[in-house]
Amino acid sequence: MIPRIAIGAVVALTTLAGAGVAVAASPGGEPCMPDSAARPTCISGSLADGTPYAFAVPADWNGAVVVALDYADGGDSEPLTERLLADGVARGGTTRTVTGWHIRDAIDNQAEALARFEQAYGPARRAIASGSSMGGFVSAGAAQLHPDVFDAAVPFCGGLGGSVGQWNQKLDTVFVLERLVAPGQPVIDIPADVPGAQQAWIDALTRAQQTPEGRARVALAAAIGQVPAWGTNPDGSPTPLPDRRDATALQEGAYLALAGGSLPYIGQAMSSRGRLTEVAGGNPSWNTGVDYAAQLRAADPALLRAVHALYDTAGLDLRADLDALAAEPRIAADQAAVERFAQGLVFDGDLRIPVLTVSGTGDQISTVAQQQAYGETVRRAGKNALLRQTYVESVGHCTFSPAEQQAALRVIVERLDTGGWPATDERAMNTRARELGTDTDPRYLRFTPPAFNRPYPG
């Protein structure tokens, strides 16, 4: 673990009404973001491995800092940054440009970036790891690996099934699609021409969507892989939440999650699969011994009903397709690759700092069932008191409003300041977001995720 350090900074502490403790930022940053009412200063540089980092610090810094993967890729222009600066909170972090799927390195980089920040501005009163997507995964990893460095974590839309589990789940989806819908398309061995592979897959799914048989089998793959039956339009705009009684609408939602929008599930399955296989030094995913009929029985009940209805409409025999899948040769993993990939991280649930997760129910990349796996792991470790999990009724990957994100970060600061959790139910979270000011109605909701079907270890 990397201990927190604060070198060469003398800080003056004064009381800031309504914001706890204000810390006068020590010399180390340059004035930046000239349009910001928070009058911030900024620092930037490179970590030991060459990863860029950057931070923005308000003039009336209250001692809290949020550290995120991907911040150095333009986080200073995000609406959330201005909201946090107005709260007196510093925000910054790194990029994934160097580490990529070397998740453990990206986690360690968050601690190193915080150390660079404290060298410039003095010790943080509250250090919070928080990011989105891979950044959510990394922030949960920082909570597990660096609880001596960070005080809390707020993972947004992170794949908290862990490195191995989440990619086993993606293998299931792509395997079923290839066997029943798009024979010959890549599953594990991704060609060098990744854009070509992505387009070939999307073309194949688009053709399948034109026939009753194809639509039924697309829905089957989505149900087995726990893909949401809710997706975005080709231009990335949101679609209405499908009626759970409408098989046609649910199937269209699943298809759009797989092949629609600006970040289709199948596109990310191709691009990231190739990179993570290189990192692991072999294939870290398998479906040997997996019972897809059992996974279907445990699928979202509404989508399961839709699958049966769609198969009936198409005149297909669902049992015959499931038997065909059971008879197909399976994909075995390279065990050494599994062990290397697991280092990237498998969650153990042994929390020592508070963690608040925020997940979208219609997220096609970080599927919401993974949150059940994370929560169950924490429960088994006896650390429930340190975890709260919240859900937003949103479609697409990490499509939270700035107010919804700010509300979550305010909750974790209050948890740190008081030693107890404030209310995190949907009513309390939506009230917080509204009070912070928002152009869209907050969408926190009461939600219980389905059991994740590919936990590792499992």
Buried (B, 14 or more C-beta within 10 A) or exposed (E): EBEBEBEEBEBEEEEBEEBBBBBBBBEBBEEBBEEBEBBBBBBBEEBEBEBBBBBBBBBBBBBBBBBBBBBBBEBBEBEBBBBBBBBBBBBBBBBBEBBBBBBBBBBBBBBBBBBBBBBBBBBBBBBBBBBBBBBBBBBBBBBBBBBEBBBBBBBBBBBBBBBBBBBBBBBBBBBBBBBBBBEEBBBBEBEEEBEEBBEBBBEBBEEBBEEBBBBBBBBBBBBBBBBBBBBBBEEEEBBEBBEBEBBBBBBBBBBBBBBBBEBBBBBBBBBBBBBBBEBBEBBBBBBEEBEBBEBBEBBBEBBBBBBBBBBEBBEBEBEEBBEEBEEBEEBEBBEEBBEBBBEBBBBBBBBEBBBBBBBBBBBBBBBBBBBBBBBBBBEEBEBEEBBBBBBBBBBBBBBBBBBBBBBBBBBBBBBBBEEEBBEBEBEBBBBBBEEBEBEEEBBBBEBEBBEBBBBBEE
